[in-house]
């Protein structure tokens, strides 16, 4: 009896909250219909995106209620209403989630009366079940009906509020549009970096090399010692130009990835970082390798994180861990420095060329492969960068 009463009390709390939401829904739908009827088109167009956002909040509240009652989350899939008014209006109208929420609100207009049945059921339950259990020794019958009402409300709400395949597709298209734009921006920034490196570094050294060879040719007959010195300088310039070319090539796709794999490349990064780095990549030693694009993205996450730790972290220690994670690759880089990496990135606009390098560039590179990056860097440290890259092993 006590268990039934507790369950009925919990269901009553759920139904009471649902009743309040249903009452608001009655008012909101009525006002919405009147507004849509009497408001002129121009004002209505301006109000529509805000109205859709309000409907989303109401639907979100119902999703949270159902999740709290059933223990199962209801996912949501909406197209973000961003941009100027015409763009926001178009997104609000085309978003399948808008129609689904309106269908739910109209349906809730009808089945939202269920919560109000809890009050008379409680009164009848306390009387009838008390008599049955106290006098006749039979189990409670009426009180469980309150829980069934809550279950029925939750089942109907879940069926109406879960995203449709079309809504999930629209959300996915919006996500891919954003990641494609980020990938294009990162690619453009990378091309500018390569062009700048070639122009300011390698090209300048090759010009200097050509001049020294020309001077050496002129001085060869009448001043062999000077010519020899100029040729020595030219050889040094050639070696420096080759070093810079290797650096540029390494920025495009590190050859060490091809030669030694991701595990070996990360160990080489750690050794050359100037930090005391603990590396855990044993999980990658055996078994198939990840696709080249995934390995390159993981390599650049580690490289950027260690570079930031060495330049700005203020700590001499770091930790790198790479592991297979289900259907993907998990990358974790931690340092015990002063932290504040996220705030510094936002203050600087996200890195060189608005994200060609730095945390924003890292996120764009990973997002282009459908991966995610999480940065935890409170002021005072530590800094933790975690990336998840999906791939088929």
C-alpha positions as CSV (number, residue, x, y, z in Angstrom):
1,X,0.0,0.0,0.0
2,X,2.7,2.4,0.9
3,X,4.6,1.7,-2.3
4,X,1.5,2.3,-4.3
5,X,0.8,5.6,-2.5
6,X,4.4,6.8,-3.1
7,X,4.2,5.9,-6.8
8,X,0.8,7.6,-7.0
9,X,2.2,10.7,-5.3
10,X,5.1,10.8,-7.7
11,X,2.7,10.4,-10.6
12,X,0.5,13.2,-9.2
13,X,3.5,15.6,-9.1
14,X,4.1,14.7,-12.8
15,X,0.4,15.1,-13.7
16,X,0.2,18.4,-11.7
17,X,3.1,19.8,-13.7
18,X,1.6,18.5,-16.9
19,X,-1.7,20.1,-16.0
20,X,0.0,23.5,-15.6
21,X,1.7,23.0,-18.9
22,X,-1.6,21.9,-20.5
23,X,-3.3,25.0,-19.2
24,X,-0.6,27.2,-20.6
25,X,-0.9,25.3,-23.9
26,X,-4.6,26.0,-24.0
27,X,-4.0,29.7,-23.6
28,X,-1.0,29.8,-25.9
29,X,-2.7,27.9,-28.8
30,X,-5.8,30.1,-28.5
31,X,-3.8,33.3,-28.5
32,X,-1.7,32.0,-31.3
33,X,-4.7,31.3,-33.5
34,X,-6.3,34.7,-32.7
35,X,-3.0,36.4,-33.4
36,X,-2.5,34.6,-36.7
37,X,-6.0,35.6,-37.7
38,X,-6.1,39.3,-36.9
39,X,-2.4,40.3,-37.2
40,X,-1.3,41.9,-40.4
41,X,1.1,39.9,-42.5
42,X,4.2,42.1,-42.0
43,X,3.9,42.0,-38.2
44,X,3.1,38.3,-38.2
45,X,6.2,37.6,-40.2
46,X,8.3,39.5,-37.7
47,X,6.7,37.7,-34.8
48,X,6.9,34.2,-36.3
49,X,10.5,33.3,-35.4
50,X,10.0,34.4,-31.8
51,X,6.8,32.5,-31.6
52,X,8.5,29.4,-32.9
53,X,11.3,29.8,-30.3
54,X,8.7,30.0,-27.6
55,X,7.0,26.8,-28.9
56,X,10.4,25.1,-28.8
57,X,10.8,26.1,-25.1
58,X,7.4,24.7,-24.2
59,X,8.1,21.5,-26.1
60,X,11.5,21.3,-24.4
61,X,9.9,21.6,-21.0
62,X,7.6,18.7,-21.8
63,X,10.5,16.6,-23.1
64,X,12.3,17.2,-19.8
65,X,9.2,16.2,-17.8
66,X,8.7,13.0,-19.7
67,X,12.4,12.2,-19.4
68,X,12.2,12.7,-15.6
69,X,9.2,10.4,-15.4
70,X,10.4,7.6,-17.7
71,X,14.1,7.9,-17.3
72,X,14.6,8.1,-21.1
73,X,15.6,11.3,-22.9
74,X,13.6,12.6,-25.9
75,X,16.1,14.0,-28.4
76,X,15.3,17.2,-30.2
77,X,16.3,18.3,-33.7
78,X,15.8,21.9,-34.7
79,X,17.3,24.2,-37.3
80,X,19.0,27.2,-35.5
81,X,17.1,30.4,-36.2
82,X,20.0,32.7,-37.0
83,X,20.6,35.5,-39.4
84,X,18.5,38.4,-40.4
85,X,14.7,38.4,-40.2
86,X,14.0,37.0,-43.7
87,X,16.5,34.2,-43.2
88,X,15.1,33.4,-39.7
89,X,11.5,33.5,-41.0
90,X,12.4,31.0,-43.8
91,X,14.2,28.6,-41.4
92,X,11.3,28.7,-39.0
93,X,8.8,27.9,-41.8
94,X,10.9,25.2,-43.4
95,X,12.0,23.5,-40.2
96,X,10.2,20.1,-39.8
97,X,10.5,20.5,-36.1
98,X,8.1,23.6,-36.2
99,X,5.3,21.5,-37.7
100,X,5.9,18.6,-35.3
101,X,5.8,21.0,-32.3
102,X,2.5,22.5,-33.5
103,X,1.0,19.1,-34.0
104,X,2.0,18.2,-30.5
105,X,0.5,21.4,-29.1
106,X,-2.8,20.8,-30.9
107,X,-2.9,17.2,-29.7
108,X,-2.0,18.3,-26.2
109,X,-5.0,20.6,-26.5
110,X,-7.1,17.4,-26.5
111,X,-5.2,14.9,-24.3
112,X,-3.9,17.5,-21.9
113,X,-7.1,17.0,-19.8
114,X,-5.7,13.7,-18.5
115,X,-3.7,15.3,-15.6
116,X,-6.9,16.8,-14.2
117,X,-8.3,13.3,-13.7
118,X,-5.7,12.7,-11.0
119,X,-7.5,14.9,-8.5
120,X,-10.8,12.9,-8.4
121,X,-8.8,9.6,-8.6
122,X,-6.8,10.6,-5.6
123,X,-10.0,11.3,-3.6
124,X,-11.6,8.0,-4.7
125,X,-8.4,6.2,-4.2
126,X,-7.9,7.3,-0.6
127,X,-11.4,6.3,0.2
128,X,-11.8,3.0,-1.8
129,X,-8.3,1.7,-1.5
130,X,-8.2,2.5,2.2
131,X,-11.4,0.5,2.7
132,X,-10.2,-2.4,0.5
133,X,-6.7,-2.6,2.1
134,X,-7.8,-1.9,5.7
135,X,-10.9,-4.0,5.9
136,X,-10.7,-6.6,3.2
137,X,-6.8,-7.0,2.9
138,X,-6.9,-6.6,-0.9
139,X,-4.3,-4.6,-2.8
140,X,-4.7,-1.1,-4.0
141,X,-6.6,-0.8,-7.3
142,X,-7.5,2.9,-7.9
143,X,-4.1,4.5,-7.0
144,X,-2.2,2.7,-9.7
145,X,-4.5,4.2,-12.2
146,X,-2.9,7.6,-11.5
147,X,0.5,6.2,-12.5
148,X,-1.1,4.7,-15.6
149,X,-2.4,8.2,-16.5
150,X,1.1,9.6,-16.2
151,X,2.4,6.7,-18.3
152,X,-0.2,7.4,-21.0
153,X,0.6,11.1,-21.0
154,X,4.3,10.3,-21.4
155,X,3.8,7.7,-24.1
156,X,1.7,10.0,-26.2
157,X,4.1,13.0,-25.7
158,X,7.1,10.9,-26.6
159,X,5.5,9.7,-29.8
160,X,4.6,13.3,-30.8
161,X,7.8,15.0,-29.6
162,X,10.5,12.7,-30.9
163,X,12.2,14.1,-34.0
164,X,11.0,12.8,-37.4
165,X,13.5,11.4,-39.9
166,X,12.9,14.6,-41.9
167,X,13.7,16.7,-38.9
168,X,16.9,14.7,-38.2
169,X,17.9,15.1,-41.9
170,X,17.3,18.9,-41.8
171,X,19.4,19.1,-38.6
172,X,22.2,17.0,-40.2
173,X,22.1,19.2,-43.3
174,X,22.5,22.3,-41.2
175,X,25.3,20.8,-39.3
176,X,27.1,19.7,-42.4
177,X,26.7,23.2,-43.9
178,X,28.4,24.7,-40.9
179,X,31.2,22.2,-40.8
180,X,31.8,22.6,-44.5
181,X,32.1,26.3,-44.1
182,X,34.5,25.8,-41.2
183,X,36.5,23.3,-43.3
184,X,36.7,25.8,-46.2
185,X,37.8,28.6,-43.9
186,X,40.5,26.3,-42.3
187,X,41.7,25.2,-45.8
188,X,41.9,28.8,-47.0
189,X,43.8,29.8,-43.9
190,X,46.2,26.9,-44.4
191,X,46.8,27.9,-48.0
192,X,47.6,31.4,-46.9
193,X,50.0,30.1,-44.3
194,X,51.8,27.9,-46.9
195,X,52.0,30.8,-49.3
196,X,53.4,33.1,-46.6
197,X,55.9,30.5,-45.5
198,X,57.1,30.0,-49.1
199,X,57.2,33.7,-49.9
200,X,58.9,34.9,-46.7
201,X,61.1,32.0,-46.1
202,X,62.0,29.6,-48.8
203,X,61.6,32.0,-51.7
204,X,63.8,34.6,-50.0
205,X,66.5,32.1,-49.3
206,X,66.4,30.8,-52.9
207,X,66.8,34.4,-54.2
208,X,69.8,34.9,-51.8
209,X,71.2,31.6,-53.0
210,X,70.9,32.6,-56.7
211,X,72.7,36.0,-56.0
212,X,75.6,34.3,-54.1
213,X,76.1,31.8,-57.0
214,X,76.1,34.7,-59.5
215,X,78.7,36.6,-57.4
216,X,80.8,33.5,-57.0
217,X,80.8,33.0,-60.8
218,X,82.0,36.6,-61.3
219,X,84.7,36.3,-58.7
220,X,85.9,32.8,-59.6
221,X,88.6,33.9,-62.1
222,X,90.2,36.8,-60.2
223,X,89.4,36.0,-56.6
224,X,89.0,32.3,-56.0
225,X,89.0,32.6,-52.2
226,X,86.0,35.0,-52.2
227,X,84.2,32.8,-54.7
228,X,84.8,29.8,-52.5
229,X,83.4,31.6,-49.5
230,X,80.3,32.7,-51.6
231,X,79.8,29.1,-52.6
232,X,80.0,28.0,-49.0
233,X,77.4,30.6,-48.1
234,X,75.2,29.4,-51.0
235,X,75.4,25.8,-49.8
236,X,74.3,26.9,-46.3
237,X,71.4,28.9,-47.9
238,X,70.4,25.8,-49.9
239,X,70.4,23.6,-46.7
240,X,68.2,26.2,-44.9
241,X,65.8,26.4,-47.8
242,X,65.5,22.6,-47.8
243,X,64.8,22.7,-44.1
244,X,62.1,25.3,-44.5
245,X,60.6,23.3,-47.4
246,X,60.4,20.2,-45.2
247,X,58.7,22.3,-42.6
248,X,56.1,23.5,-45.1
249,X,55.6,19.9,-46.4
250,X,55.2,18.7,-42.8
251,X,52.4,21.3,-42.3
252,X,50.5,19.8,-45.2
253,X,50.9,16.1,-44.3
254,X,53.7,15.0,-42.1
255,X,55.8,12.4,-43.9
256,X,56.5,10.8,-40.5
257,X,52.9,9.7,-40.4
258,X,53.4,7.7,-43.5
259,X,56.8,6.3,-42.4
260,X,56.1,5.6,-38.7
261,X,52.4,5.7,-38.2
262,X,50.4,7.8,-35.7
263,X,52.0,6.3,-32.7
264,X,55.6,6.9,-33.9
265,X,54.7,10.4,-35.1
266,X,53.2,11.4,-31.7
267,X,56.2,10.1,-29.9
268,X,58.5,12.2,-32.2
269,X,56.3,15.2,-31.5
270,X,56.6,14.7,-27.7
271,X,60.4,14.3,-28.0
272,X,60.8,17.6,-29.9
273,X,58.2,19.6,-27.9
274,X,60.6,20.8,-25.2
275,X,58.3,19.3,-22.5
276,X,58.5,16.3,-20.3
277,X,55.6,14.4,-22.0
278,X,54.1,11.1,-20.9
279,X,52.9,9.3,-24.0
280,X,50.4,6.5,-24.0
281,X,49.8,5.2,-27.6
282,X,50.2,1.5,-27.0
283,X,46.6,0.9,-28.0
284,X,47.5,1.9,-31.6
285,X,50.6,-0.4,-31.9
286,X,48.6,-3.4,-33.0
287,X,45.8,-3.8,-35.4
288,X,44.8,-1.8,-38.4
289,X,45.6,1.9,-38.8
290,X,43.1,4.7,-38.9
291,X,42.4,6.4,-42.3
292,X,45.1,8.9,-43.3
293,X,42.8,11.9,-42.8
294,X,42.0,10.8,-39.3
295,X,45.6,10.2,-38.4
296,X,46.5,13.7,-39.8
297,X,43.8,15.4,-37.7
298,X,44.9,13.6,-34.6
299,X,48.5,14.5,-35.2
300,X,47.6,18.2,-35.6
301,X,45.5,18.2,-32.4
302,X,48.5,16.8,-30.5
303,X,50.9,19.2,-32.2
304,X,48.8,22.3,-31.6
305,X,48.1,21.3,-28.0
306,X,51.8,20.7,-27.2
307,X,52.8,23.9,-29.0
308,X,50.3,25.9,-26.9
309,X,51.5,24.2,-23.7
310,X,55.1,24.9,-24.4
311,X,54.6,28.5,-25.5
312,X,51.8,29.6,-23.1
313,X,51.2,26.9,-20.5
314,X,54.1,27.7,-18.2
315,X,54.5,24.1,-17.2
316,X,57.2,21.7,-18.2
317,X,55.0,18.6,-18.1
318,X,52.2,17.2,-20.3
319,X,50.4,14.0,-21.0
320,X,49.3,12.6,-24.3
321,X,47.0,9.6,-24.7
322,X,45.6,8.1,-27.9
323,X,43.3,5.1,-27.9
324,X,40.7,3.3,-29.9
325,X,37.3,4.3,-28.7
326,X,34.5,2.0,-30.1
327,X,34.1,3.2,-33.7
328,X,36.6,6.1,-33.4
329,X,39.9,7.4,-32.2
330,X,40.2,9.2,-28.9
331,X,42.8,11.9,-28.4
332,X,43.6,13.5,-25.0
333,X,46.3,16.1,-24.2
334,X,46.7,17.5,-20.7
335,X,49.2,19.9,-19.3
336,X,49.5,21.4,-15.8
337,X,50.1,25.0,-16.9
338,X,48.3,28.2,-16.1
339,X,45.2,27.4,-18.1
340,X,42.9,30.0,-19.7
341,X,43.5,28.7,-23.2
342,X,39.8,29.0,-24.2
343,X,39.5,32.6,-23.0
344,X,42.8,33.5,-24.7
345,X,41.6,32.0,-28.0
346,X,38.3,33.9,-27.9
347,X,40.1,37.1,-27.1
348,X,42.4,36.7,-30.1
349,X,39.6,35.8,-32.5
350,X,40.4,32.1,-32.5
351,X,43.9,32.1,-33.8
352,X,45.9,33.0,-36.8
353,X,43.8,34.1,-39.8
354,X,40.6,33.7,-37.8
355,X,41.3,30.0,-37.1
356,X,43.9,28.8,-39.5
357,X,45.8,27.6,-36.4
358,X,45.0,27.6,-32.7
359,X,42.0,26.1,-31.0
360,X,39.5,27.3,-33.7
361,X,41.6,25.8,-36.5
362,X,41.8,22.6,-34.5
363,X,38.0,22.4,-34.0
364,X,37.4,23.1,-37.7
365,X,39.9,20.4,-38.8
366,X,38.2,17.9,-36.5
367,X,34.6,19.0,-37.3
368,X,35.3,18.5,-41.0
369,X,35.7,14.8,-40.2
370,X,32.5,14.7,-38.1
371,X,34.6,14.7,-34.9
372,X,34.3,16.8,-31.8
373,X,36.8,18.7,-29.6
374,X,36.3,19.6,-26.0
375,X,38.6,22.1,-24.2
376,X,38.7,22.4,-20.4
377,X,41.1,25.2,-19.4
378,X,40.1,27.1,-16.2
379,X,42.4,29.9,-15.2
380,X,45.1,28.4,-13.1
381,X,45.0,25.2,-15.0
382,X,45.1,22.4,-15.8
383,X,44.3,22.4,-19.6
384,X,42.6,19.3,-21.0
385,X,41.9,18.9,-24.7
386,X,39.9,15.9,-25.8
387,X,39.1,15.0,-29.4
388,X,36.9,12.2,-30.7
389,X,37.4,11.3,-34.3
390,X,35.0,8.8,-35.9
391,X,36.6,6.1,-38.1
392,X,36.2,2.5,-39.2
393,X,39.0,0.2,-37.9
